[in-house]
């Protein structure tokens, strides 16, 4: 089915509100999913894969800073989606890079890492060169690298299969961000170990996909759309006799 960008962003915002996100965080998360879907990067599919984890998270548990100095910050995402754990990391890294020229931020223990791309686009729009990379646990081990030029609305993306990884280099659940206000940081791979390029997305390809989506509508899976509508009905209301009689999540939710 086809929907407009505003329809997708609006339903996603209601769904995240239904999941317990604060209003501002729900709007940000909705923008991230809609941004990826608009550029053909599977935002809804990425969200759907992590929904069960997302629904089980405690929204009161915020990311914490494990270490930082002038150029580096390490944060613990406490196993939460990047939709909950990356805003602080992004702003912290941006401030450091503006002040120092270059900054590295590591978010440990997070998931839904694909969805971080929309946040990176915002930083690029504010004049920052930024690259993110992370590894996934399937075999062969895959590494994804996403790089934005300052001012560009779209990234270049590379996905590699990494072979012969040493035993001490185990798969992890973190994402590393490198930001620079004066140096391009486009994706590439340098390794003494064998690797294969599995996929690549160029800036021009993504821009063409966006133009087509705005002209013809954004393609969404009907099952994903229905799930979002179901989650949107969970939006909480102030306790009252009316709400207790049936509004809100109720007792029959199976999510």
C-alpha positions as CSV (number, residue, x, y, z in Angstrom):
1,X,0.0,0.0,0.0
2,X,1.0,3.6,-0.5
3,X,0.9,6.4,2.1
4,X,2.1,10.0,2.2
5,X,5.1,11.0,4.4
6,X,2.8,13.0,6.7
7,X,0.5,9.9,7.1
8,X,3.4,7.7,8.0
9,X,5.0,10.2,10.4
10,X,1.7,10.9,12.1
11,X,0.8,7.3,12.7
12,X,4.3,6.4,13.9
13,X,4.2,9.3,16.3
14,X,0.9,8.0,17.8
15,X,2.3,4.5,18.0
16,X,5.4,5.7,19.9
17,X,3.2,7.7,22.2
18,X,1.1,4.6,22.8
19,X,4.4,2.8,23.7
20,X,5.1,5.3,26.4
21,X,7.4,7.7,24.7
22,X,7.3,11.4,25.8
23,X,5.7,13.7,23.2
24,X,9.0,15.1,21.9
25,X,10.8,11.7,21.9
26,X,7.8,10.1,20.0
27,X,8.0,12.8,17.3
28,X,11.7,12.3,17.0
29,X,11.4,8.5,16.7
30,X,8.6,8.9,14.2
31,X,10.8,11.1,12.1
32,X,13.6,8.5,12.1
33,X,11.3,5.7,10.9
34,X,9.6,7.8,8.3
35,X,12.9,9.2,7.1
36,X,14.3,5.7,6.5
37,X,11.1,4.5,4.8
38,X,11.1,7.5,2.5
39,X,14.6,6.7,1.3
40,X,13.9,3.0,0.7
41,X,16.0,1.9,3.7
42,X,13.3,-0.2,5.4
43,X,12.5,1.9,8.4
44,X,9.3,0.0,9.2
45,X,10.9,-3.4,8.8
46,X,13.7,-2.4,11.1
47,X,11.2,-1.1,13.7
48,X,9.1,-4.2,13.4
49,X,12.1,-6.5,14.1
50,X,12.7,-4.7,17.3
51,X,9.2,-4.0,18.5
52,X,9.0,-6.8,21.0
53,X,12.2,-5.5,22.7
54,X,11.0,-2.0,22.5
55,X,7.7,-2.8,24.2
56,X,9.5,-4.5,27.0
57,X,11.8,-1.5,27.8
58,X,11.4,0.7,30.8
59,X,11.0,4.3,29.5
60,X,12.3,5.7,32.8
61,X,15.7,4.1,32.3
62,X,17.8,6.7,30.6
63,X,21.3,6.3,28.9
64,X,24.2,6.9,31.2
65,X,27.7,8.3,30.5
66,X,30.3,5.7,31.4
67,X,33.3,7.8,30.4
68,X,34.1,11.1,28.7
69,X,36.9,13.5,28.0
70,X,37.3,16.4,25.5
71,X,37.2,14.1,22.4
72,X,35.6,10.8,23.5
73,X,32.4,9.7,25.2
74,X,31.1,6.2,26.0
75,X,27.5,5.8,26.9
76,X,25.5,2.8,28.2
77,X,22.2,2.4,26.4
78,X,21.0,-0.3,28.9
79,X,19.8,-2.6,26.1
80,X,17.3,-0.1,24.7
81,X,16.5,0.9,21.2
82,X,18.6,3.7,19.7
83,X,15.2,5.5,19.4
84,X,15.5,5.9,23.2
85,X,19.2,6.0,23.8
86,X,20.9,8.0,21.0
87,X,19.6,11.6,21.4
88,X,22.0,12.3,24.3
89,X,24.9,10.7,22.5
90,X,24.3,12.7,19.3
91,X,24.1,16.0,21.1
92,X,27.1,15.2,23.3
93,X,29.2,14.2,20.2
94,X,28.0,17.2,18.2
95,X,29.1,19.6,21.0
96,X,32.5,18.0,21.3
97,X,33.1,18.0,17.6
98,X,32.1,21.7,17.3
99,X,34.5,22.6,20.1
100,X,37.4,20.2,19.2
101,X,37.0,19.6,15.5
102,X,36.6,15.8,15.9
103,X,34.8,13.6,18.4
104,X,34.1,9.9,18.9
105,X,31.0,8.6,20.7
106,X,30.4,4.9,21.5
107,X,26.9,3.8,22.6
108,X,27.1,0.4,24.2
109,X,24.2,-2.1,24.7
110,X,21.7,-0.8,22.3
111,X,19.6,-2.3,19.5
112,X,17.6,-1.1,16.4
113,X,20.9,0.4,15.3
114,X,19.7,0.8,11.7
115,X,17.3,3.5,12.9
116,X,20.1,5.7,14.0
117,X,20.5,6.9,10.4
118,X,17.8,9.5,10.6
119,X,19.5,11.1,13.6
120,X,22.7,11.2,11.7
121,X,20.9,13.1,8.8
122,X,19.9,15.8,11.3
123,X,23.6,16.3,12.4
124,X,24.7,16.5,8.7
125,X,22.0,19.1,8.2
126,X,23.6,21.1,10.9
127,X,27.0,21.1,9.1
128,X,28.6,18.1,10.6
129,X,30.4,15.3,8.8
130,X,29.5,12.0,10.5
131,X,30.0,8.3,10.1
132,X,28.6,5.5,12.2
133,X,29.5,1.8,12.1
134,X,28.4,-1.3,13.9
135,X,28.6,-5.1,13.7
136,X,25.7,-7.6,13.6
137,X,25.9,-11.1,15.1
138,X,24.8,-13.2,12.2
139,X,27.4,-15.4,10.4
140,X,29.3,-14.4,8.5
141,X,29.7,-11.4,10.8
142,X,28.5,-8.2,9.0
143,X,29.6,-4.6,9.5
144,X,27.6,-1.7,8.4
145,X,29.2,1.7,7.7
146,X,27.0,4.9,7.1
147,X,28.7,8.2,6.2
148,X,27.1,11.6,5.8
149,X,28.8,14.6,4.2
150,X,28.1,17.9,6.0
151,X,25.0,19.5,4.6
152,X,23.9,16.3,2.6
153,X,20.4,15.0,3.3
154,X,21.5,11.4,2.4
155,X,24.4,9.1,3.3
156,X,26.6,6.6,1.5
157,X,26.1,3.2,3.0
158,X,28.3,0.0,2.8
159,X,27.5,-3.4,4.3
160,X,30.4,-5.8,4.5
161,X,30.7,-9.5,5.4
162,X,33.8,-9.9,7.6
163,X,35.6,-13.3,7.6
164,X,38.4,-14.7,9.8
165,X,37.6,-12.4,12.7
166,X,40.0,-13.1,15.6
167,X,38.4,-14.7,18.7
168,X,38.8,-11.7,20.9
169,X,36.9,-9.5,18.4
170,X,33.4,-10.8,19.3
171,X,30.2,-9.4,17.9
172,X,28.9,-6.5,20.0
173,X,25.6,-4.6,20.5
174,X,27.0,-1.1,20.3
175,X,27.4,1.6,17.7
176,X,30.4,3.9,17.2
177,X,29.9,7.5,15.9
178,X,32.7,9.7,14.5
179,X,32.0,13.3,13.9
180,X,34.2,16.0,12.3
181,X,33.3,19.6,11.4
182,X,36.0,19.9,8.6
183,X,36.8,16.4,7.3
184,X,34.8,14.1,5.1
185,X,34.2,10.7,6.8
186,X,32.7,8.6,4.0
187,X,32.3,4.9,4.4
188,X,35.2,2.5,3.6
189,X,36.7,-0.6,5.0
190,X,40.4,-1.3,5.8
191,X,41.2,-4.6,7.4
192,X,43.9,-7.3,7.4
193,X,41.1,-9.8,7.5
194,X,39.1,-11.0,4.5
195,X,35.8,-9.2,3.8
196,X,33.2,-8.9,1.0
197,X,31.0,-6.0,0.0
198,X,27.4,-7.2,0.4
199,X,25.5,-4.0,-0.4
200,X,26.1,-0.3,-1.2
201,X,23.8,2.7,-1.4
202,X,25.1,5.8,-3.1
203,X,23.8,9.3,-2.4
204,X,22.3,9.6,-5.9
205,X,20.4,6.4,-5.6
206,X,18.8,7.4,-2.3
207,X,17.8,10.9,-3.6
208,X,16.1,9.2,-6.6
209,X,14.2,6.9,-4.2
210,X,13.1,9.9,-2.1
211,X,11.9,11.8,-5.2
212,X,9.9,8.7,-6.3
213,X,8.4,8.3,-2.8
214,X,7.2,11.9,-2.7
215,X,5.8,11.7,-6.3
216,X,4.1,8.3,-6.0
217,X,3.7,7.7,-2.2
218,X,5.7,5.7,0.2
219,X,5.3,1.9,0.0
220,X,4.5,0.2,3.3
221,X,3.7,-3.3,4.3
222,X,0.0,-3.7,5.3
223,X,0.9,-5.9,8.3
224,X,3.4,-3.2,9.6
225,X,0.8,-0.5,9.1
226,X,-1.8,-2.5,11.0
227,X,0.6,-3.1,13.8
228,X,1.2,0.7,14.1
229,X,-2.5,1.4,14.2
230,X,-2.9,-1.2,17.0
231,X,-0.1,0.5,19.0
232,X,-1.6,3.9,18.4
233,X,-4.8,2.8,20.2
234,X,-2.7,2.4,23.4
235,X,-2.3,6.1,23.8
236,X,-3.0,6.7,27.5
237,X,-5.7,9.1,28.7
238,X,-6.2,10.7,32.1
239,X,-7.9,8.3,34.5
240,X,-11.7,8.7,34.6
241,X,-14.8,6.6,34.7
242,X,-14.8,6.7,30.9
243,X,-11.2,5.7,30.5
244,X,-11.6,2.8,33.0
245,X,-14.6,1.6,31.0
246,X,-12.5,0.9,27.9
247,X,-10.1,3.6,26.8
248,X,-6.4,3.0,26.8
249,X,-4.6,-0.2,26.5
250,X,-7.0,-2.4,28.3
251,X,-6.3,-5.9,29.6
252,X,-6.4,-7.9,26.3
253,X,-3.3,-6.4,24.6
254,X,-1.0,-9.2,23.4
255,X,2.0,-6.9,22.6
